[in-house]
Each structure stands twice: as structure tokens, then as C-alpha cells.
Amino acid sequence: MKNLIIIGASGFGREVACLVERINKVKPTWNIIGFIDDDETLRDKTVNGYKVLGNVSDGVSRYNQSHYICAIGSSKIRQRVVDTIYRINSDIKFCTLIDPSVEKSELVSIEEGTIIHAHTILTVNISIGKHVIINLDCTIGHDAIIGDFSTLYPCVNLSGIMDLGQCVE
């Protein structure tokens, strides 16, 4: 199993931990080491069974052999945090998490750092950028392009031939 650090211990971070647990039930893949979060009131606390290991810069420096996923819902904040992490360590490894219930064709391109939650359907010839969040129950039609750091909230339906830019919410 690969070690995983979740960036962000608030609501969406907890949902991502649940997603990882769902993935592990089907195929043991990830060992969640814990969360990193810049909220100092969370330091050394346990959130949904996982320890908050410290702030982002300390966590990236200390756990540099782990994989990371940025579980921050806001597109612009997520981009800022990821850019900061790359400045600290340009060799950082971001994973991609896809819920086992997601239906997708082989003709879907998904970049690193992307999170796709349960019951989403991705048809054909879709391009999904880096650090994108596709939340619960979304559908994305043919020839859609979703730019880096974009966020689709629960139950978003995108028809075919759509081009969402970067950081779209």
C-alpha cells in the first residue's frame, strides 16, 4: 500500500478520507498517514480517526516520500496551496482518486491530483485537468474539457462539447 497525506482536514477532507476507505475496500491501495492543515487549532488532533500532522509546509517537508491529495473545495485556494507545495518540493507526488462506483469509458483522460466521487458518469472523449474535483453524482458528456483546478459540486450535469476553463466552480 502507498502512503497518502490528505491536504485539508475540514468537511471535504473528511469526505476524501471516506473515498479512500471505499477504494481500499475494493482494492487495498492507500495507507492514510493523516491530514495536513494550516489551521493551527487542529494540530495534533484526530479527525475521523486520522491525525492532523501539522501545517502544509511542515507536512510536505516531513512526509516527502508519501503521495498527496489536495482536498480543499475552493478552486482558487486549492490552486494557491498546490502552487505553494510545488515551490517547497517540486518532486512531490500527487495521486488521483476515483471512487469504485464511477462509470467511465477508456476514452477519458484524467490528470494528477483529481478527485472523482461516487456515482459519477463520464462518457467518451473527455479531458479532465490537474487537481479537479468532481463531486457526488455528476455526469459529464462527450468531448467535454474540464480545466485545471475546476470544481464540480454534487449533481452537476455537463452536456457534450463543453469547455470549462481553469478554476471554474
N, C-alpha and C positions, 0 to 999 in steps of 0.2 A: 504494500500500500504506500501511496505517496503522501507526504506531509503537506497539509494545507493550512494556511493562515487566512482568516476572513477579515477583511478591512471594513470596519464598521460594525458596532455591536448593538445598534438600535433595532427598530422593527424589521427593516428589510434584511439586515444582517442575520437576525434570528430566523427569518424565512429561508435565507440561503443555507443556513446550517441544517434546517429541516430538509431542504432539497438534497443536500449532500447525504443525509441519512437515508433518503429514498433511493438515491443512486447506489449506496452501499448495500441496501437490502437486496438489490438485483445482482450487483457485481461489486464485491468489496474493492474499492478503488482509493478512497481518501481517508487519511487519518487527520481529523481536525485537531490541530495543535491548540488553537484558541483564536480569539479575536485580537485585533489591534485597533485602537480608537483614540483620538486626540482628546476625548472628554476625560479629564483627569479624575472626575468623581467615580469613574468606572474602573480605574486602575486596581488590579489585584482582586477584583470582584469576579464572581462566577455568574454567567448569563446563560440560561437554559442548559446548564451542565458543562459549559466551556469557559475557561479562564480568560479574562481580559489581560493580555500580556504586557500592555504598555501602549505608548503612543506610536504613531505611524513611523516616524523616523527611527526610533529605537528598535521597533519591531523588525523593520526592513534590514537594519544593520545586524541585529542579533540572530535572526532566523533566515539568513540568506540562502540556505540550501532547501528551503521549502518552496512550494507553489503558493501563489496568492490569487485571491479573487476580490475585487472591489465591490462591496455590497452597499453602496451609497446610492440612494434612489435619485437624487438630483443630478441631472446630466452635467451641468457646469461644475458642480462641486466634485463629482466623480472625475471629470477631466483634470481638474486642478490637482487632486490628490494623486492620480496616476502620473501626471507630469512631474510632480514633486518626487515621487518614488523613483522614477527613471533618472532624475538628477542625482539622487542618493546612490543608486545602484543600477546602471544601465543593463546589467545582466540578469535582472530579476525575471522570474518565470511566472507568467500569468497563465492560469488554466482557463478552460471553457467548461461550463457546467450545463448539461442538458438533462432535464427530467426524463426518466424512463418512459413516461406516458406520451411524450411528444411524438407526433406523426410528421415525418419529413421525408422528402424524396432524396435520392442520392445527388440530385442536381441543385443542392443548396450549399452555398459557400458561407462558412462561419469563421470569423476571425477570433483571435485570442481575447480572453477576458470577458467573453459574452456569457450571459446567464439567460437560459430559456426555461421558464417554469412550466408546470404541469398543464396538460390538456391543450397545448398549443398545436396548431396545424400549420405546416409550411409546405406549400405545394411545389412548384418547379421553377428553376432558373431564378433563384432568389440569392441576393448577395447581402450578407449581414456583416457590418464592420466590427471594429475592435471595441470592446468594453460596452457593448449594447446590452440593455435589459429588456427582455420580452417577458412580461409578467403572465399570470394565470389566464388561461382560456382565450388566447389571442389566435387569430387566423391571418395568414399572410398569403396573398395570391401571387400568381405567376409574374415573373420579371420585376419583382419589387427590389428596390435598393434601399437599405437602411444604413445611414451614415454612422461613423464612429460616435460613441458616447450618447447615442439616442436612447430614449426610454419609451417603451410602450406599456402603458398601465393596463390593469386587468380588463379583459374583454374587448380589447381594441381589434377591429377588423379592417385590414388593408386589402383593397382590391388589387388586381393586377396592374402592372405598368405604373408603379408608384416610385417616386424618388424622394425619400426623406433625407434631408441634409444632415450635417453633423450637429450633435447636441440638441436634437429635436425632442420635445416632450409632448 
